[in-house]
Amino acid sequence: MTKYTQGRTFEYRIVEILRDEGFLFVSRFPGSKRFDILAWDGKELYLIECKSGRYSKSEIEKKAKEALEVNANFRFYYKEDGKICMKEVKVDPK
């Protein structure tokens, strides 16, 4: 399986998780350089980044700041030891 296919498969899995959590609207942004998934829970907007491989802390902090600029929550889904993990990242708006 290519890295692209692994990443896309991981994104689809996160979409399933979000729908199971009760999100009303979930959409992928294929090919987007900004965020992987947009989700709405009926009250708040979530911008989501998914990483099935390596990532840098600075990259995730940058994405969290971008989400904050548009008053959206930011979630980061990643794999650790074969398990799916999630962090909701809060960044100081300064």
Contacts in CASP RR format, 6 or more apart in sequence:
PFRMAT RR
TARGET T0000
AUTHOR 0000-0000-0000
METHOD contacts of the structure
MODEL  1
MTKYTQGRTFEYRIVEILRDEGFLFVSRFPGSKRFDILAWDGKELYLIEC
KSGRYSKSEIEKKAKEALEVNANFRFYYKEDGKICMKEVKVDPK
1 9 0 8 1.000
3 53 0 8 1.000
6 52 0 8 1.000
6 53 0 8 1.000
7 50 0 8 1.000
7 52 0 8 1.000
7 53 0 8 1.000
8 30 0 8 1.000
9 52 0 8 1.000
10 50 0 8 1.000
10 51 0 8 1.000
10 52 0 8 1.000
10 77 0 8 1.000
10 79 0 8 1.000
11 28 0 8 1.000
11 36 0 8 1.000
11 37 0 8 1.000
11 50 0 8 1.000
12 28 0 8 1.000
13 84 0 8 1.000
14 36 0 8 1.000
14 37 0 8 1.000
14 48 0 8 1.000
14 50 0 8 1.000
14 77 0 8 1.000
14 84 0 8 1.000
15 26 0 8 1.000
15 28 0 8 1.000
15 37 0 8 1.000
17 77 0 8 1.000
17 84 0 8 1.000
18 26 0 8 1.000
18 37 0 8 1.000
18 39 0 8 1.000
18 48 0 8 1.000
19 26 0 8 1.000
21 41 0 8 1.000
22 41 0 8 1.000
23 39 0 8 1.000
23 40 0 8 1.000
23 41 0 8 1.000
23 46 0 8 1.000
24 40 0 8 1.000
24 41 0 8 1.000
24 42 0 8 1.000
25 38 0 8 1.000
25 39 0 8 1.000
25 40 0 8 1.000
25 42 0 8 1.000
26 37 0 8 1.000
26 38 0 8 1.000
26 39 0 8 1.000
26 40 0 8 1.000
27 37 0 8 1.000
27 38 0 8 1.000
27 39 0 8 1.000
28 36 0 8 1.000
28 37 0 8 1.000
29 35 0 8 1.000
29 36 0 8 1.000
29 37 0 8 1.000
29 38 0 8 1.000
34 47 0 8 1.000
34 63 0 8 1.000
34 66 0 8 1.000
35 47 0 8 1.000
35 48 0 8 1.000
35 49 0 8 1.000
35 63 0 8 1.000
35 66 0 8 1.000
35 67 0 8 1.000
36 48 0 8 1.000
36 49 0 8 1.000
36 50 0 8 1.000
37 46 0 8 1.000
37 47 0 8 1.000
37 48 0 8 1.000
37 50 0 8 1.000
38 45 0 8 1.000
38 46 0 8 1.000
38 47 0 8 1.000
38 48 0 8 1.000
39 45 0 8 1.000
39 46 0 8 1.000
39 48 0 8 1.000
40 46 0 8 1.000
44 72 0 8 1.000
44 73 0 8 1.000
45 70 0 8 1.000
45 71 0 8 1.000
45 72 0 8 1.000
45 73 0 8 1.000
46 72 0 8 1.000
46 73 0 8 1.000
46 74 0 8 1.000
46 75 0 8 1.000
47 63 0 8 1.000
47 66 0 8 1.000
47 67 0 8 1.000
47 70 0 8 1.000
47 72 0 8 1.000
47 73 0 8 1.000
47 74 0 8 1.000
47 75 0 8 1.000
48 74 0 8 1.000
48 75 0 8 1.000
48 76 0 8 1.000
48 77 0 8 1.000
49 60 0 8 1.000
49 63 0 8 1.000
49 74 0 8 1.000
49 75 0 8 1.000
49 76 0 8 1.000
49 77 0 8 1.000
50 76 0 8 1.000
50 77 0 8 1.000
50 78 0 8 1.000
51 76 0 8 1.000
51 77 0 8 1.000
51 78 0 8 1.000
51 79 0 8 1.000
52 78 0 8 1.000
52 79 0 8 1.000
53 78 0 8 1.000
53 79 0 8 1.000
55 78 0 8 1.000
60 76 0 8 1.000
60 89 0 8 1.000
61 89 0 8 1.000
61 91 0 8 1.000
63 74 0 8 1.000
63 76 0 8 1.000
63 89 0 8 1.000
64 74 0 8 1.000
64 76 0 8 1.000
64 89 0 8 1.000
64 90 0 8 1.000
64 91 0 8 1.000
65 91 0 8 1.000
67 73 0 8 1.000
67 74 0 8 1.000
68 74 0 8 1.000
68 91 0 8 1.000
68 93 0 8 1.000
73 88 0 8 1.000
74 88 0 8 1.000
74 89 0 8 1.000
74 90 0 8 1.000
74 91 0 8 1.000
75 86 0 8 1.000
75 87 0 8 1.000
75 88 0 8 1.000
75 89 0 8 1.000
76 86 0 8 1.000
76 87 0 8 1.000
76 88 0 8 1.000
76 89 0 8 1.000
77 84 0 8 1.000
77 85 0 8 1.000
77 86 0 8 1.000
78 84 0 8 1.000
78 85 0 8 1.000
78 86 0 8 1.000
78 87 0 8 1.000
79 85 0 8 1.000
END
